[in-house]
Amino acid sequence: MSCIKDHLIQKYIDGEATFKEVLFIKDHITHCERCAAKIEHQRELSNWVKREINLLSVPQTQIPEFVIVRGPRKHFISTGRFVYSAAAACLLLFILVFFNTREEEKINEVTMISDYASDVDANRPVSQQELSIYIIDQHGNYAEYFVQ
């Protein structure tokens, strides 16, 4: 009976041998002590090499910390157009109230009503809605302004 070749021993140790090869090796080492010692020596050498290059150590899985990245906060009311529209409405009101050229009429009370000119479209931001401003003086005269 012929002894086991070195490449077959390494396949057996690495678990790459076929079923027939494993049966042949197990049957052979029951009768041949020299091949059994050779397999044991090769197994120890293989384990030493793997240990030296850290292949036998259990890999530690590093799980990164879960961080929620928050973007810039979105404001419900856009500060752009809405602020400019409100500033323009206040300036217009200031001009109408304080720079009235008719001195005989003393305006004691001014009512300003702001409302959306049409139905509110829920898909558009507030700054893009049409705004209408009604200014009513004490005599019942009113002016209507549309801001877009």
C-alpha positions as CSV (number, residue, x, y, z in Angstrom):
1,M,0.0,0.0,0.0
2,S,1.4,3.5,-1.0
3,C,1.6,6.3,1.6
4,I,-0.3,9.5,1.4
5,K,1.2,12.3,-0.6
6,D,1.9,15.7,1.0
7,H,-0.6,17.7,-1.1
8,L,-3.4,15.3,-0.2
9,I,-2.5,15.6,3.5
10,Q,-2.8,19.4,3.2
11,K,-6.2,19.1,1.4
12,Y,-7.4,16.8,4.2
13,I,-6.2,19.3,7.0
14,D,-7.8,22.3,5.2
15,G,-11.1,20.4,4.7
16,E,-10.8,20.4,0.9
17,A,-10.5,16.7,0.3
18,T,-13.3,14.8,-1.4
19,F,-15.4,12.1,0.4
20,K,-13.4,9.3,-1.3
21,E,-10.1,10.9,-0.4
22,V,-11.2,11.3,3.3
23,L,-12.2,7.6,3.4
24,F,-8.8,6.6,1.9
25,I,-6.8,8.7,4.4
26,K,-8.8,7.5,7.4
27,D,-8.4,3.9,6.3
28,H,-4.7,4.4,5.6
29,I,-3.8,6.1,9.0
30,T,-5.4,3.2,10.9
31,H,-2.6,0.9,9.5
32,C,0.3,3.4,8.9
33,E,1.6,5.2,12.0
34,R,4.2,7.1,9.9
35,C,1.4,8.8,7.8
36,A,-0.7,9.4,11.0
37,A,2.3,11.2,12.6
38,K,2.9,13.1,9.4
39,I,-0.8,14.3,9.3
40,E,-0.6,15.3,13.0
41,H,2.7,17.2,12.4
42,Q,1.3,19.0,9.3
43,R,-1.9,19.9,11.3
44,E,0.2,21.5,14.1
45,L,2.4,23.3,11.6
46,S,-0.7,24.6,9.8
47,N,-2.3,25.8,13.1
48,W,0.9,27.5,14.1
49,V,1.1,29.4,10.8
50,K,-2.6,30.4,11.0
51,R,-2.2,31.6,14.6
52,E,0.9,33.7,13.7
53,I,-1.0,35.5,10.9
54,N,-4.2,35.7,13.1
55,L,-6.4,33.5,11.0
56,L,-7.6,31.4,14.0
57,S,-8.7,34.4,16.1
58,V,-12.3,35.1,16.1
59,P,-12.9,38.3,14.1
60,Q,-14.3,41.1,16.1
61,T,-17.0,42.9,14.2
62,Q,-16.9,46.6,14.8
63,I,-20.4,48.1,14.7
64,P,-20.2,51.9,14.2
65,E,-22.3,54.2,16.4
66,F,-25.6,55.1,14.8
67,V,-25.7,58.9,14.4
68,I,-28.7,60.8,13.1
69,V,-27.6,63.6,10.9
70,R,-30.1,66.5,11.2
71,G,-30.3,68.9,8.3
72,P,-31.2,72.5,8.7
73,R,-34.6,73.1,10.2
74,K,-37.3,74.1,7.8
75,H,-39.6,76.9,9.0
76,F,-43.3,76.5,8.5
77,I,-43.5,80.1,7.2
78,S,-40.9,81.1,4.6
79,T,-39.2,84.2,5.8
80,G,-38.5,85.5,2.3
81,R,-41.6,86.7,0.5
82,F,-43.9,86.7,3.5
83,V,-41.7,89.2,5.4
84,Y,-41.3,91.4,2.4
85,S,-45.1,91.4,1.8
86,A,-45.8,92.2,5.4
87,A,-43.2,95.0,5.3
88,A,-44.7,96.4,2.2
89,A,-48.2,96.3,3.7
90,C,-47.0,98.1,6.8
91,L,-45.3,100.8,4.8
92,L,-48.4,101.3,2.7
93,L,-50.5,101.6,5.8
94,F,-48.0,104.1,7.2
95,I,-48.2,106.2,4.1
96,L,-52.0,106.1,4.0
97,V,-52.4,107.0,7.6
98,F,-49.7,109.5,8.4
99,F,-49.2,111.3,5.1
100,N,-52.8,112.1,4.3
101,T,-52.9,115.4,2.4
102,R,-56.4,116.3,3.5
103,E,-56.0,118.0,6.8
104,E,-59.7,118.6,7.3
105,E,-60.2,114.9,7.8
106,K,-58.8,113.6,11.0
107,I,-58.6,109.9,10.9
108,N,-59.2,108.5,14.3
109,E,-59.6,104.9,13.5
110,V,-58.3,102.7,10.7
111,T,-59.1,99.0,10.3
112,M,-56.9,96.8,8.4
113,I,-58.0,93.3,7.4
114,S,-55.7,90.8,5.7
115,D,-57.0,87.7,4.1
116,Y,-56.0,85.3,1.4
117,A,-57.3,86.5,-2.0
118,S,-58.4,83.0,-3.1
119,D,-58.8,79.6,-1.6
120,V,-55.7,78.5,0.2
121,D,-53.7,75.9,-1.8
122,A,-52.3,73.5,0.8
123,N,-49.5,72.4,-1.6
124,R,-48.0,75.8,-1.8
125,P,-46.1,77.6,1.0
126,V,-47.6,80.6,2.7
127,S,-45.2,82.9,1.1
128,Q,-46.6,82.0,-2.4
129,Q,-50.3,82.5,-1.5
130,E,-52.1,85.6,-2.8
131,L,-52.7,88.0,0.1
132,S,-55.4,90.7,0.0
133,I,-55.3,93.7,2.4
134,Y,-58.4,95.8,3.1
135,I,-58.0,99.1,4.8
136,I,-61.3,100.7,6.1
137,D,-61.3,104.2,7.6
138,Q,-63.8,105.7,10.0
139,H,-66.1,106.9,7.2
140,G,-66.5,103.5,5.7
141,N,-64.2,104.1,2.7
142,Y,-62.0,101.2,2.0
143,A,-59.0,100.4,-0.2
144,E,-58.2,96.9,-1.4
145,Y,-54.6,95.8,-2.1
146,F,-53.4,92.4,-3.5
147,V,-49.9,91.2,-2.5
148,Q,-48.4,88.3,-4.4
